[in-house]
Amino acid sequence: MNVLLVDDEPLEIEQLDYLISNRFPSWNLFKAQDASQAIQIMHSNNITLAFLDIHLPGKNGLELAEELSKTYTLDIIIVTAFQDFEYARTSIRLGVVDYITKPVIEDDLYKVLIKYERIGSYSDPIYQAVQIIQSEFNEKLTLNYLASKIHINPAYLSRKFQEEVGMGFSEYLNEVRLKAAQKMLIECPDMSINGISEKCGFNSQHYFSQMFRKMTGKSPRDYRLKEI
């Protein structure tokens, strides 16, 4: 798995490098000290996870997070010494998956990274399948289409997907679509619920609303009102 570390303080970035490498030695870590370096790395590498410091020279970490999330499919974790509620709230609005304060505590970091342990061990076909789902979730994806894209048998893909990801293809696809919907409900306040449902690949607004409530405990409308 490819991980990007962005921080303008060499000691901070080396600490993250040490902690992550110590626990996940097979992960590839890329380092950048500002947004321009980070974007260059993103252009030439398939990054799954990025750690971004907020206070960077030039474009700050939140601005970089917004730019990356619009262009690439990846998870973003904000790392900062500032325990500011507005920063945390803005991070959530941008779809950032977590927010860690400095100094980074080893146990806290590993609690955040535990869910990526499985991703780092995906076989190549399953890693490819996950990448396709995350980039094409708004299309009419089927297991047969996915299998044809990576040139393997659909039944084999279904079994391996369940074994390695820990959930079935349809369940994972719905999860990706619902996370995208959460983000759009906040970022696109003028878009209708039905419009967001369609943009995220759901054929039925009723089904979308049912699944959204099951995941969040709220209807899409209530979720939007609470977060805006």
C-alpha positions as CSV (number, residue, x, y, z in Angstrom):
1,M,0.0,0.0,0.0
2,N,1.2,3.5,-0.9
3,V,1.1,6.1,1.9
4,L,1.8,9.9,1.5
5,L,3.2,11.9,4.5
6,V,3.0,15.7,4.1
7,D,4.6,17.9,6.8
8,D,7.0,20.8,6.6
9,E,8.8,19.8,9.9
10,P,11.4,17.1,9.2
11,L,11.3,15.7,12.7
12,E,7.5,15.2,12.6
13,I,7.6,13.5,9.2
14,E,10.4,11.2,10.4
15,Q,8.5,10.2,13.5
16,L,5.5,9.3,11.4
17,D,7.7,7.4,9.0
18,Y,9.3,5.4,11.9
19,L,6.0,4.6,13.6
20,I,4.3,3.4,10.4
21,S,7.3,1.5,9.1
22,N,7.8,-0.2,12.4
23,R,4.2,-1.6,12.4
24,F,3.7,-1.9,8.6
25,P,7.1,-2.6,7.0
26,S,5.6,-3.6,3.6
27,W,3.9,-0.2,3.1
28,N,5.6,2.3,0.7
29,L,5.9,5.7,2.3
30,F,6.3,8.9,0.2
31,K,7.2,12.2,1.8
32,A,6.5,15.8,0.9
33,Q,7.1,19.1,2.7
34,D,4.5,21.2,0.9
35,A,1.4,20.9,-1.3
36,S,3.3,21.1,-4.6
37,Q,5.6,18.2,-3.8
38,A,2.5,16.2,-2.6
39,I,0.7,16.8,-5.9
40,Q,3.7,15.7,-7.9
41,I,3.9,12.5,-5.9
42,M,0.1,11.9,-6.4
43,H,0.5,12.3,-10.2
44,S,3.0,9.4,-10.5
45,N,1.9,7.1,-7.7
46,N,-1.3,5.3,-6.7
47,I,-1.7,6.7,-3.1
48,T,-4.2,5.0,-0.9
49,L,-3.8,7.0,2.3
50,A,-2.4,10.5,3.0
51,F,-1.4,12.2,6.3
52,L,-1.6,16.0,5.9
53,D,-0.4,18.6,8.3
54,I,-2.7,21.6,8.4
55,H,0.0,24.4,8.5
56,L,2.0,24.0,5.4
57,P,3.9,26.7,3.4
58,G,1.7,28.0,0.6
59,K,-1.4,25.9,0.3
60,N,-2.5,24.6,3.7
61,G,-3.4,21.1,4.5
62,L,-7.1,21.6,4.4
63,E,-6.9,23.2,0.9
64,L,-4.7,20.4,-0.2
65,A,-7.2,17.9,1.2
66,E,-10.0,19.5,-0.8
67,E,-7.9,19.5,-4.0
68,L,-6.8,15.8,-3.6
69,S,-10.3,14.5,-2.7
70,K,-11.7,16.1,-5.9
71,T,-9.1,14.6,-8.2
72,Y,-8.1,11.3,-6.6
73,T,-9.6,8.3,-4.7
74,L,-7.8,8.1,-1.4
75,D,-8.3,8.4,2.4
76,I,-7.0,11.5,4.1
77,I,-6.0,11.9,7.7
78,I,-5.3,15.4,9.1
79,V,-2.4,15.7,11.6
80,T,-1.9,19.0,13.5
81,A,-0.8,20.5,16.7
82,F,-3.8,22.8,16.8
83,Q,-6.8,21.3,18.7
84,D,-9.3,23.6,17.0
85,F,-12.9,22.6,16.7
86,E,-13.4,24.5,13.4
87,Y,-10.4,22.7,11.9
88,A,-12.0,19.4,12.9
89,R,-15.4,20.4,11.5
90,T,-13.9,21.6,8.2
91,S,-12.0,18.3,8.0
92,I,-15.2,16.3,8.4
93,R,-16.9,18.5,5.7
94,L,-14.0,17.6,3.3
95,G,-14.5,13.9,3.8
96,V,-11.3,13.5,5.9
97,V,-11.5,10.1,7.6
98,D,-9.7,11.1,10.8
99,Y,-8.1,14.0,12.7
100,I,-5.0,13.4,14.9
101,T,-3.3,15.9,17.1
102,K,0.4,16.3,17.7
103,P,2.5,15.0,19.3
104,V,1.3,11.8,17.7
105,I,0.8,9.1,20.3
106,E,1.7,5.6,19.0
107,D,-1.4,3.9,20.3
108,D,-3.7,6.5,18.8
109,L,-2.0,6.2,15.4
110,Y,-2.3,2.5,15.3
111,K,-6.0,2.6,16.3
112,V,-6.5,4.8,13.2
113,L,-4.4,2.5,11.0
114,I,-5.8,-0.8,12.1
115,K,-8.5,-0.8,9.4
116,Y,-5.8,-0.4,6.7
117,E,-4.0,-3.5,7.9
118,R,-6.3,-5.6,5.7
119,I,-5.9,-3.3,2.7
120,G,-2.1,-3.7,2.9
121,S,-2.4,-7.5,2.6
122,Y,-4.8,-7.5,-0.4
123,S,-3.8,-9.7,-3.3
124,D,-3.3,-7.9,-6.6
125,P,-6.7,-8.8,-8.1
126,I,-8.6,-7.7,-5.1
127,Y,-6.6,-4.5,-4.8
128,Q,-7.4,-3.7,-8.4
129,A,-11.1,-4.5,-7.8
130,V,-11.2,-2.1,-4.8
131,Q,-9.5,0.6,-6.9
132,I,-12.1,0.2,-9.7
133,I,-15.0,0.3,-7.2
134,Q,-13.7,3.5,-5.6
135,S,-13.2,5.3,-8.9
136,E,-16.4,4.0,-10.7
137,F,-18.9,3.6,-7.9
138,N,-21.3,6.1,-9.5
139,E,-21.6,3.8,-12.6
140,K,-23.7,0.7,-12.9
141,L,-21.1,-1.7,-11.5
142,T,-21.7,-5.4,-11.5
143,L,-19.5,-8.3,-10.3
144,N,-19.3,-9.6,-13.9
145,Y,-18.1,-6.2,-15.2
146,L,-15.5,-6.0,-12.4
147,A,-14.3,-9.6,-13.1
148,S,-13.9,-8.8,-16.8
149,K,-11.9,-5.6,-16.0
150,I,-9.3,-7.6,-14.1
151,H,-9.6,-10.8,-16.2
152,I,-10.6,-13.3,-13.6
153,N,-13.7,-15.6,-13.1
154,P,-16.6,-13.8,-11.4
155,A,-17.3,-16.7,-8.9
156,Y,-13.6,-16.7,-7.9
157,L,-13.6,-12.9,-7.5
158,S,-16.7,-13.0,-5.3
159,R,-15.1,-15.6,-3.0
160,K,-11.8,-13.9,-2.8
161,F,-13.4,-10.5,-2.3
162,Q,-15.3,-11.8,0.7
163,E,-12.2,-13.5,2.1
164,E,-9.9,-10.6,1.8
165,V,-12.1,-7.5,2.3
166,G,-14.3,-9.1,4.9
167,M,-17.6,-8.3,3.2
168,G,-19.3,-9.1,-0.1
169,F,-18.9,-7.0,-3.3
170,S,-22.4,-5.5,-3.1
171,E,-22.0,-4.5,0.6
172,Y,-18.6,-2.9,-0.1
173,L,-20.0,-1.0,-3.2
174,N,-22.9,0.3,-1.1
175,E,-20.5,1.4,1.6
176,V,-18.4,3.4,-0.8
177,R,-21.5,5.0,-2.4
178,L,-22.9,5.9,1.0
179,K,-19.7,7.6,2.1
180,A,-19.6,9.6,-1.1
181,A,-23.3,10.6,-0.5
182,Q,-22.4,11.8,3.0
183,K,-19.8,14.1,1.5
184,M,-22.1,15.4,-1.2
185,L,-24.9,16.1,1.2
186,I,-22.7,18.6,2.9
187,E,-20.7,20.0,-0.1
188,C,-23.7,20.3,-2.4
189,P,-26.5,21.8,-0.3
190,D,-28.6,22.8,-3.4
191,M,-28.6,19.4,-4.9
192,S,-31.7,17.3,-4.2
193,I,-31.6,14.1,-2.3
194,N,-32.7,12.2,-5.4
195,G,-29.9,13.9,-7.4
196,I,-27.3,12.8,-4.9
197,S,-28.8,9.3,-4.9
198,E,-28.3,9.1,-8.7
199,K,-24.9,10.7,-8.7
200,C,-23.7,8.1,-6.2
201,G,-24.9,5.2,-8.3
202,F,-28.2,4.3,-6.7
203,N,-31.2,3.4,-8.9
204,S,-33.8,4.2,-6.3
205,Q,-34.0,7.1,-3.9
206,H,-36.1,4.9,-1.5
207,Y,-33.4,2.2,-1.4
208,F,-30.7,4.9,-1.0
209,S,-32.5,6.5,2.0
210,Q,-33.1,3.1,3.6
211,M,-29.4,2.2,3.3
212,F,-28.3,5.7,4.4
213,R,-30.4,5.5,7.6
214,K,-29.1,2.0,8.3
215,M,-25.5,3.2,8.1
216,T,-25.8,6.6,9.9
217,G,-29.0,6.3,12.0
218,K,-30.4,9.4,10.2
219,S,-32.3,10.1,7.0
220,P,-30.2,11.9,4.3
221,R,-32.3,15.1,4.9
222,D,-31.7,15.0,8.7
223,Y,-28.0,14.3,8.2
224,R,-27.7,17.3,5.9
225,L,-29.6,19.6,8.4
226,K,-27.4,18.5,11.3
227,E,-24.0,18.9,9.5
228,I,-24.6,22.2,7.7
